[in-house]
Amino acid sequence: MTPLQLPALLQRYLAADAARDPDALVECFARDAVVRDERRSHAGHDAIRAWKAHADATVPYRLTPLAVQRQGAQWKLLARVAGAFPGSPVELMHVFQVEGERIASLEIRPPVELEGKRAVVTGGTRGIGRAVVERLAAAGALVAAVGRTPPESDGMPALFVQADLATEEGCDTAAASILAQMDGVDILVHVAGGSGAPAGGFRALEERHWQDALDLNLLAAVRLDRRLVPGMLAQGTGVVVHVTSIQRQLPLPESTTAYAAAKAALSNYSKSLSKEVSGQGVRVVRVAPGWVATDAALQFVARLARDQAITEAAAREGVMQSLGGIPLGRPALPQEVAELVAFLVSSRAASITGTEYVIDGGTVPVA
């Protein structure tokens, strides 16, 4: 993991904490500073010194910084705390309020949802990807959205990294920019994908159609994982989400054979990766959407309605029937897929890895 860019004051605090030196630690605080830990407040140097000495004597621990964010005079430091206590290790948020050269207050508490996490979402400027970006940002994560083109509107709560992930050079560019701006990654969500192949079944698919499908739907994830997952392994924690598709098992041969095959390969690769890295603290899961009502999908329905001189409701019903029907009676919403992703990357799903979650309104028949 790239060293965190911490101010000298917080570096001194961490050094004093590691050295088990209450006196040196107290010197980092203002005279009237307050520390809040385990729902108790400790005000002033004497109380802070006693708090620190008691913690060192009763619960030996080791604190490892994971991520840091600054908002004005407030610094949020997410750290892993390991030691001889039940549930070790845990992740705790350290919220420092700094005034001048001293700490005015410190609150130590569990992080709220994804607070302090660094997330990357590919295909993050529209559709499912944008919904995932917005949901993770709302949960407190620092998010980087990777895409070929900038977002169509302002106000997206994320860093933007412009790159074509269908090429090896684009993956190199994206990874370098991400690591330079974020000092590492905790959450990696691969949404980028799609198909530009013509209709007409397998005979219509030329070599370039197959290669395009593999580059975007499989190799983009493989290449970016190869560049970013080693950092997760080094820090001992991380989550990777591969967005596959129900077409990996329910292909539409008229127009998406190459896309479906690439998504099936992505699913198999994802399972293999999970078996390799889960024991080292990195979870890998898959999300398989069915038909999702993205802007592009809704535009497709409108175009079908115009071309066939039917209502949009009839065109929408026709799409659902082409999939074999959707028992729920409607496509999923991008925000619903984003909610599933947000759960899977959170600590609430800490024991979930190596599996796939289908969100398709019941489209795929199961025995």
C-alpha positions in Angstrom: 0.0 0.0 0.0 1.3 3.5 -0.9 2.3 5.4 2.3 -0.5 7.7 3.5 0.0 11.4 3.2 -0.4 12.4 6.9 0.4 15.7 8.4 3.4 15.8 10.9 1.0 16.1 13.8 -0.8 12.9 13.1 2.5 11.1 12.3 3.7 12.1 15.8 0.4 10.8 17.3 0.8 7.5 15.6 4.5 7.2 16.6 3.6 7.9 20.2 0.8 5.3 20.1 3.0 2.7 18.6 5.7 3.4 21.2 3.2 3.1 24.1 4.3 6.5 25.3 1.4 8.4 27.0 3.5 11.5 27.7 4.5 11.9 24.0 1.0 11.2 22.9 -0.5 13.8 25.3 1.8 16.5 23.8 0.0 16.1 20.5 -3.2 17.5 22.1 -4.3 20.9 23.1 -4.7 21.5 26.9 -8.4 21.4 26.8 -8.7 18.6 24.2 -11.3 15.9 24.4 -10.9 12.2 23.5 -14.1 10.2 23.0 -13.6 6.4 22.9 -16.1 3.6 23.7 -18.8 6.2 24.5 -16.6 7.8 27.2 -15.1 11.3 27.2 -11.6 12.1 28.5 -11.0 15.9 28.8 -7.7 17.5 29.4 -4.1 16.2 29.4 -4.4 14.3 32.7 -7.5 12.4 31.6 -6.1 11.7 28.1 -2.8 10.4 29.7 -4.8 8.1 32.0 -6.9 6.9 29.1 -3.9 6.0 27.0 -2.0 4.3 29.9 -5.1 2.2 30.8 -5.6 1.1 27.2 -1.9 0.1 26.8 -2.0 -1.8 30.1 -5.3 -3.7 29.6 -5.6 -4.4 25.9 -2.4 -4.8 24.0 -3.0 -3.8 20.4 -1.4 -2.8 17.1 -2.8 0.0 15.0 -2.3 0.0 11.2 -3.5 3.0 9.2 -5.5 2.1 6.1 -6.9 5.3 4.6 -7.1 9.0 5.3 -9.4 11.8 4.2 -9.3 15.5 5.0 -12.2 17.9 5.2 -10.9 21.3 6.3 -9.5 21.0 9.8 -10.9 17.5 10.2 -8.9 14.4 9.4 -10.5 11.0 9.3 -8.1 8.1 9.7 -9.4 4.6 9.1 -7.2 2.1 10.9 -7.1 -1.7 11.6 -6.8 -2.4 15.3 -5.5 -5.9 16.1 -4.7 -7.4 19.5 -5.8 -9.6 22.3 -9.4 -8.7 22.4 -12.6 -10.4 21.1 -13.3 -9.8 17.5 -9.8 -8.8 16.6 -9.0 -7.3 14.2 -11.5 -4.5 13.8 -11.5 -1.4 11.7 -12.0 1.9 13.6 -12.4 5.4 12.4 -10.3 8.0 14.2 -11.7 11.5 13.6 -9.2 14.2 14.5 -10.2 17.9 14.8 -7.0 19.9 14.4 -6.4 23.5 15.6 -3.0 24.9 14.7 -0.3 22.5 15.8 -2.5 20.5 18.2 -5.3 18.0 18.2 -8.5 19.7 19.6 -10.5 16.5 19.7 -10.4 12.9 18.8 -13.3 10.5 18.4 -12.7 6.8 17.9 -15.6 4.8 16.6 -16.6 2.2 14.1 -16.9 3.6 10.5 -20.3 4.5 9.2 -21.0 2.2 6.2 -18.2 2.8 3.8 -16.6 5.8 5.5 -12.9 6.0 4.8 -13.0 3.4 2.0 -11.5 4.1 -1.4 -13.6 2.7 -4.3 -13.2 2.4 -8.0 -16.1 1.8 -10.4 -15.5 1.0 -14.0 -18.1 2.2 -16.5 -19.0 4.6 -13.7 -20.4 7.6 -15.7 -23.7 6.2 -16.7 -26.3 3.4 -16.2 -25.6 0.9 -13.5 -22.1 2.2 -13.0 -23.2 5.7 -12.2 -25.8 4.4 -9.8 -23.1 2.4 -8.0 -20.8 5.5 -7.9 -23.6 7.6 -6.3 -24.5 4.9 -3.8 -21.0 4.2 -2.6 -20.3 8.0 -2.3 -23.5 8.4 -0.3 -22.2 5.7 2.0 -19.0 7.7 2.7 -16.5 6.2 0.3 -14.1 8.2 -1.8 -15.0 7.0 -5.3 -13.2 7.1 -8.7 -15.3 6.6 -11.7 -13.5 5.2 -14.8 -14.9 5.7 -18.3 -14.1 6.5 -21.9 -15.9 9.8 -21.8 -16.7 12.3 -19.1 -20.0 12.2 -17.4 -22.8 14.0 -19.3 -23.8 16.2 -16.4 -21.9 17.9 -13.5 -22.3 17.0 -9.9 -21.2 13.4 -10.0 -19.8 12.7 -6.5 -16.5 11.1 -7.6 -13.1 11.6 -9.1 -13.2 10.9 -12.9 -10.5 8.8 -14.6 -10.7 8.8 -18.4 -9.5 5.6 -20.0 -10.5 3.0 -22.5 -10.4 -0.2 -20.5 -10.9 -2.3 -23.6 -7.1 -1.8 -24.2 -4.1 -2.8 -22.2 -2.8 0.7 -22.4 -6.1 2.1 -21.1 -5.9 -0.2 -18.1 -2.3 1.0 -17.4 -3.4 4.6 -17.6 -6.4 4.0 -15.3 -4.4 2.1 -12.7 -1.6 4.7 -12.6 -4.1 7.6 -12.2 -6.1 5.8 -9.5 -3.0 4.9 -7.4 -1.7 8.5 -7.8 -4.9 10.0 -6.6 -6.1 7.5 -4.0 -3.0 5.9 -2.5 -4.6 2.4 -3.0 -8.0 0.8 -3.4 -10.3 -1.0 -1.0 -13.3 -1.6 -3.3 -13.1 -2.4 -7.0 -16.4 -2.7 -8.9 -16.2 -3.8 -12.6 -19.4 -2.6 -14.3 -17.9 -1.7 -17.7 -19.2 -4.0 -20.4 -21.6 -4.2 -23.4 -22.0 -5.5 -26.9 -21.6 -3.8 -30.3 -22.0 -7.0 -32.3 -24.5 -7.2 -35.1 -27.6 -9.4 -35.2 -27.6 -12.5 -37.3 -26.4 -15.2 -35.0 -23.0 -16.8 -34.9 -22.4 -16.4 -38.7 -22.5 -12.6 -38.4 -19.8 -12.6 -35.8 -16.4 -11.8 -37.3 -13.0 -12.1 -35.5 -13.1 -8.5 -34.4 -16.5 -8.9 -32.8 -15.3 -11.7 -30.7 -12.1 -9.8 -29.7 -14.1 -6.6 -28.9 -16.4 -8.6 -26.6 -13.5 -10.3 -24.8 -11.5 -7.1 -24.5 -14.4 -5.1 -22.8 -16.3 -7.8 -20.9 -13.5 -10.1 -19.7 -10.0 -8.7 -20.2 -10.7 -5.2 -18.9 -11.5 -6.8 -15.5 -8.6 -9.2 -15.7 -6.1 -6.4 -16.5 -7.3 -4.0 -13.9 -7.4 -6.7 -11.2 -3.8 -7.6 -12.1 -2.7 -4.0 -11.4 -4.9 -3.2 -8.3 -5.6 -6.4 -6.4 -1.9 -6.8 -5.4 -2.3 -3.6 -3.3 -5.3 -5.1 -1.6 -3.4 -8.2 -0.8 -0.5 -6.1 0.6 -2.9 -4.3 2.9 -4.7 -7.5 3.8 -8.2 -6.3 2.9 -10.4 -5.5 -0.1 -13.4 -6.4 -2.1 -13.7 -7.0 -5.8 -17.1 -7.1 -7.5 -17.4 -8.5 -11.1 -20.7 -7.5 -12.8 -21.5 -10.4 -15.0 -24.9 -11.1 -16.6 -27.7 -13.6 -16.6 -26.8 -14.1 -20.3 -23.8 -16.1 -19.1 -26.4 -18.9 -18.7 -29.3 -17.6 -20.7 -27.7 -16.2 -23.9 -29.7 -14.6 -26.7 -28.1 -16.2 -29.8 -29.5 -13.7 -32.3 -27.2 -10.9 -31.2 -25.2 -11.5 -28.0 -23.4 -14.8 -28.3 -20.0 -13.2 -28.0 -21.1 -11.0 -25.1 -22.7 -13.9 -23.3 -19.6 -16.1 -23.8 -17.3 -13.3 -22.4 -19.5 -12.8 -19.4 -19.4 -16.6 -18.8 -15.6 -16.4 -18.9 -15.7 -13.5 -16.5 -17.8 -15.5 -14.0 -15.4 -18.4 -14.2 -12.4 -16.1 -13.8 -14.0 -14.4 -10.8 -14.6 -17.7 -9.1 -11.0 -18.7 -9.6 -9.7 -15.4 -8.3 -11.9 -15.7 -5.2 -10.3 -19.1 -4.4 -6.8 -17.6 -4.7 -7.2 -14.4 -2.7 -10.0 -14.9 -0.2 -7.7 -16.5 2.3 -5.5 -13.3 2.2 -8.3 -10.9 3.2 -9.7 -10.0 -0.3 -13.3 -11.0 -1.0 -14.4 -11.5 -4.6 -18.1 -11.7 -5.5 -20.3 -11.5 -8.7 -23.5 -9.7 -9.4 -25.5 -10.9 -12.4 -28.2 -8.5 -13.5 -31.0 -9.3 -15.9 -32.7 -6.5 -17.9 -32.0 -3.2 -16.2 -33.9 0.0 -17.0 -30.9 2.2 -17.7 -31.3 5.2 -20.0 -29.8 3.2 -22.8 -32.4 0.4 -22.3 -35.3 2.9 -22.2 -34.0 4.5 -25.4 -33.9 1.1 -27.0 -37.5 0.4 -26.0 -38.5 3.8 -27.5 -36.7 3.0 -30.7 -38.5 -0.4 -31.0 -41.8 1.3 -30.5 -41.1 3.8 -33.3 -39.8 1.2 -35.7 -42.7 -1.2 -35.1 -45.4 1.5 -34.8 -46.5 0.2 -31.4 -46.7 1.7 -27.9 -43.7 1.8 -25.6 -45.6 -0.5 -23.2 -46.0 -3.0 -26.0 -42.4 -2.7 -26.9 -41.3 -3.2 -23.3 -43.5 -6.3 -23.0 -41.9 -7.6 -26.2 -38.4 -7.3 -24.7 -39.4 -9.1 -21.6 -41.0 -11.9 -23.5 -37.8 -12.2 -25.6 -36.0 -13.0 -22.3 -38.6 -15.7 -21.5 -40.6 -13.3 -19.3 -39.8 -11.5 -16.1 -42.1 -12.8 -13.3 -41.7 -9.5 -11.4 -43.3 -7.8 -14.3 -40.6 -5.1 -14.8 -36.9 -4.7 -15.3 -34.6 -3.9 -12.3 -33.7 -0.3 -11.6 -30.0 0.8 -11.7 -30.4 1.9 -8.1 -31.5 -1.6 -7.1 -28.4 -3.1 -8.5 -26.3 -0.4 -6.7 -28.0 -1.3 -3.4 -26.9 -5.0 -3.8 -23.4 -3.9 -4.7 -23.3 -1.6 -1.7 -24.3 -4.4 0.6 -21.8 -6.8 -0.8 -18.8 -4.5 -0.4 -19.8 -3.5 3.2 -18.7 -5.1 6.4 -22.3 -6.6 6.6 -21.2 -9.1 4.0 -17.8 -9.8 5.6 -18.1 -13.6 5.2 -19.5 -13.6 1.6 -17.0 -14.4 -1.1 -16.8 -16.6 -4.3 -20.5 -16.5 -5.0 -22.8 -14.9 -7.5 -26.0 -12.9 -6.8 -28.6 -12.8 -9.5 -30.9 -9.7 -9.7 -33.2 -10.3 -12.6 -36.8 -10.2 -11.3 -37.0 -14.0 -11.6 -36.0 -14.2 -15.3 -33.7 -17.2 -15.0 -35.7 -20.3 -14.2 -34.3 -22.3 -11.3 -35.2 -25.9 -10.2 
